[in-house]
Amino acid sequence: MNSSLRLFIHELLSVVLAALVPVVLVAFLSIPYTLGGHPGEDRTATASSSQHMT
């Protein structure tokens, strides 16, 4: 493999990973926090939040 091609691939992968890591971290940290748990987990219903007072 040509050295300039190897350098290009290395730089391209560096940029792609640098853009992807924050997206993955935000997705896997903020979505479970917003939902109150990981998707698919059983949640216990609390009396104060499960009733709608209208």
Protein Blocks (a to p, Z undefined) as FASTA:
>chain_A
ZZklmmmmmmmmmmmmmmmmmmmmmmmmmmmmmnopaehiacdddfklmpccZZ
